[in-house]
Amino acid sequence: MGVLSNKVAIITGASSGIGEATARLFAREGAKLVVTARRAPELAALVDEIEREGGEAVAVPGDLRDEAVGRALVETAIARFGGLDIAFNNAGALGEMAPAPEISAEGWRATLDTNLTSAFLCAKHQIPAMVARGGGSIIFTSSFVGHTVGFPGMAAYGASKAGMVGLTQVIAAEFGVQGVRANAILPGGTDTAAGREVASTPEARAFIAGLNALKRLAEPEEIARAVLYLASDASSFMTGAAMLVDGGVSITRT
């Protein structure tokens, strides 16, 4: 029996990176999954793999900037599996990267819509379903960028991820009495496609790795295990937290 047996979970941004690794881990731990991303073929391949290994999953591809997609995820969880216990709101993008005065208003809005507003639109439908279930766990993917570290060129990204911490805290305060926990995970440099966009050369990857205490990048599965902790009953007295899983980049000056 896995730690998520008989739990129903939504995972956004599940077609690659941390989201994909978390979907695989949750499935191994017994969760029934509703997964989403914009890339339908990659989602279908993920669902096929989970089902071949004996798990249960359904894909609902779409762009989460459209509130109807977030609503459909919850409706699918209820119709297919009977309810919703866990939501990992992980979808996001780096957005327009430039010195702050050079970021366009359009690029700023697009980054906040993709990262922060889409997470809010998902959560607004997830919360009532969890309340009806007697409680649940919502996890947001924030970042150490904009929380403990300011990386040049990432004003829009950092602002969107910092906003996610504020959203987490308010949801935790509003719905704790009804059994809904909300926490944010703040990953450090991780070996994903998005991470390789920031660190696109071996030299850049070595520089990013050297910023943290562990002197290496994280594997997506390492971040997924931290998400599993927040999703499971092991973290039953945690809510409103911004949990750093950053290899020590936030405290390192070496």
C-alpha positions in Angstrom: 0.0 0.0 0.0 1.4 3.4 -1.0 1.2 6.5 1.1 -1.4 7.9 -1.4 -3.6 4.9 -1.7 -7.2 5.8 -2.5 -6.2 9.4 -3.0 -7.2 11.4 -6.1 -4.7 14.0 -7.3 -4.5 16.7 -10.0 -1.1 17.5 -11.4 -0.6 20.4 -13.7 2.5 20.8 -15.9 2.7 17.0 -16.0 4.2 16.5 -19.4 7.9 17.1 -18.4 10.2 17.9 -15.5 9.1 18.1 -12.0 5.4 17.6 -12.9 6.1 14.4 -14.8 8.4 13.0 -12.1 5.7 13.8 -9.5 3.0 12.1 -11.5 5.1 8.9 -11.8 5.9 9.0 -8.1 2.3 9.6 -7.0 1.1 6.8 -9.2 3.6 4.4 -7.7 2.3 5.5 -4.3 -1.3 4.6 -5.2 -2.9 7.9 -6.2 -5.4 8.1 -9.0 -4.3 11.0 -11.3 -5.8 13.7 -13.5 -2.9 15.2 -15.4 -2.7 18.2 -17.6 -0.3 20.2 -19.8 -0.5 21.9 -23.2 1.3 19.0 -24.9 -1.3 16.3 -25.5 1.1 13.6 -27.0 3.4 13.8 -24.0 0.5 13.5 -21.6 -0.9 10.5 -23.5 2.5 8.8 -23.3 2.6 9.5 -19.5 -0.9 8.1 -18.9 -0.1 5.0 -21.0 3.1 4.3 -19.0 1.2 4.7 -15.7 -1.5 2.4 -16.8 1.0 -0.2 -18.0 2.5 -0.2 -14.5 -1.0 -0.8 -12.9 -1.9 2.8 -12.0 -4.9 4.9 -12.9 -4.6 8.2 -14.7 -6.5 10.4 -17.2 -5.2 13.2 -19.3 -7.0 16.6 -19.8 -4.8 18.6 -22.0 -5.2 22.4 -22.2 -4.0 25.9 -21.4 -4.6 26.7 -17.8 -4.9 30.4 -18.5 -8.4 29.4 -19.6 -10.4 28.9 -16.4 -12.5 26.3 -18.1 -9.5 23.9 -18.1 -9.0 24.2 -14.4 -12.7 23.6 -13.9 -12.6 20.6 -16.2 -9.8 19.0 -14.2 -11.8 19.0 -11.0 -15.0 17.8 -12.8 -12.9 15.0 -14.3 -11.5 14.0 -10.9 -15.0 13.9 -9.4 -16.6 12.1 -12.4 -13.8 9.6 -12.9 -12.6 8.9 -9.4 -15.2 10.3 -7.0 -13.6 13.4 -5.6 -10.4 15.3 -5.1 -7.8 15.0 -2.3 -4.6 16.5 -3.7 -3.7 19.2 -6.2 -0.1 20.0 -7.4 -0.4 23.3 -9.2 3.0 23.1 -10.9 2.5 24.5 -14.5 4.6 27.5 -15.3 7.1 29.1 -17.7 10.2 31.3 -17.5 8.5 34.0 -19.5 10.2 37.0 -21.0 13.7 37.4 -19.6 15.5 40.7 -19.7 16.6 43.5 -17.4 13.5 44.9 -15.7 13.2 48.1 -17.8 13.3 46.1 -21.0 10.5 43.6 -20.2 7.5 44.4 -22.2 4.1 45.0 -20.6 2.8 42.1 -22.7 5.6 39.8 -21.6 5.0 40.7 -17.9 1.3 40.0 -18.2 1.9 36.7 -20.0 4.3 35.5 -17.4 2.0 36.4 -14.5 -1.0 34.8 -16.3 0.9 31.6 -17.0 2.4 31.2 -13.6 0.3 32.9 -11.0 -3.2 33.5 -12.4 -3.5 30.0 -13.8 -2.6 28.6 -10.4 -5.3 30.7 -8.8 -7.9 29.7 -11.4 -7.1 26.1 -10.7 -7.2 26.5 -6.9 -10.6 28.3 -6.9 -12.2 25.1 -8.3 -10.1 22.7 -6.3 -10.9 24.2 -2.9 -14.7 23.5 -3.0 -14.1 20.0 -4.1 -11.7 19.4 -1.2 -14.0 21.0 1.3 -16.8 18.6 0.1 -14.4 15.7 0.6 -13.6 16.8 4.2 -10.2 18.3 3.4 -7.2 18.0 1.1 -3.7 19.3 0.2 -2.9 21.9 -2.3 0.7 22.4 -3.4 2.0 25.2 -5.5 5.4 25.3 -7.3 7.0 28.6 -6.4 10.7 29.2 -6.5 13.6 30.5 -4.5 13.9 33.1 -7.3 11.9 36.1 -6.0 11.8 34.7 -2.4 15.4 34.5 -1.2 17.4 35.2 -4.4 17.0 37.8 -7.1 18.4 36.5 -10.4 19.0 39.3 -13.0 16.7 39.1 -16.0 13.9 37.3 -14.1 11.7 40.1 -12.8 8.5 38.8 -14.2 9.2 35.2 -13.2 10.3 36.2 -9.7 7.3 38.3 -9.2 4.9 35.6 -10.3 6.6 33.0 -8.1 6.6 35.4 -5.1 2.9 36.0 -5.6 2.3 32.3 -5.3 3.6 32.3 -1.8 1.1 35.0 -0.8 -1.7 33.0 -2.5 -0.6 29.9 -0.6 -0.8 31.7 2.8 -4.2 33.2 2.2 -5.7 29.9 1.1 -4.2 28.2 4.2 -5.7 30.9 6.5 -9.1 30.8 4.8 -9.7 27.1 4.6 -7.6 25.4 7.3 -10.7 25.1 9.5 -12.3 23.0 6.8 -9.3 20.7 6.5 -7.7 22.1 3.4 -4.0 22.6 3.6 -2.0 24.8 1.2 1.8 24.9 0.9 4.3 26.0 -1.6 7.4 24.2 -2.7 10.4 26.3 -3.7 12.8 24.2 -5.8 16.3 25.2 -6.5 18.2 24.5 -9.8 16.8 21.3 -11.2 17.9 19.3 -14.3 14.8 19.9 -16.4 14.1 21.4 -19.8 13.2 24.7 -18.2 16.3 24.6 -16.1 18.4 24.0 -19.2 16.9 27.2 -20.7 18.4 29.2 -17.9 21.6 27.3 -17.9 22.1 26.5 -21.6 25.8 25.7 -21.5 28.0 23.4 -19.4 29.7 26.5 -17.9 26.3 28.0 -17.0 25.1 24.7 -15.4 28.3 24.5 -13.4 27.8 28.1 -12.3 24.2 27.4 -11.1 25.3 24.2 -9.4 28.1 26.0 -7.6 25.8 28.6 -6.1 24.3 26.1 -3.7 25.7 24.2 -0.7 25.4 20.8 -2.4 27.2 22.0 -5.5 25.0 20.1 -7.9 21.6 20.4 -9.6 18.6 18.5 -8.3 17.1 15.6 -10.2 13.3 16.1 -10.8 12.6 13.0 -8.7 14.2 14.7 -5.7 11.8 17.6 -5.9 8.9 15.1 -6.5 9.7 13.4 -3.2 9.3 16.7 -1.4 6.0 17.3 -3.1 4.9 13.8 -2.0 5.7 14.8 1.6 3.4 17.9 1.4 0.7 15.8 -0.3 0.7 13.0 2.2 -0.4 12.8 5.8 3.2 13.0 6.9 2.8 16.8 6.7 -0.6 16.9 8.3 0.3 19.9 10.6 1.9 21.9 7.8 0.0 24.6 6.1 0.9 28.1 4.7 4.5 27.1 4.4 7.0 28.1 1.7 9.3 25.0 1.8 12.7 25.5 0.3 14.1 22.4 -1.6 16.9 24.4 -3.1 20.2 22.6 -2.2 21.1 25.4 0.1 21.3 28.2 -2.5 19.3 30.5 -0.2 21.9 30.3 2.6 25.2 29.8 0.7 27.8 32.5 0.1 30.7 30.3 -0.9 
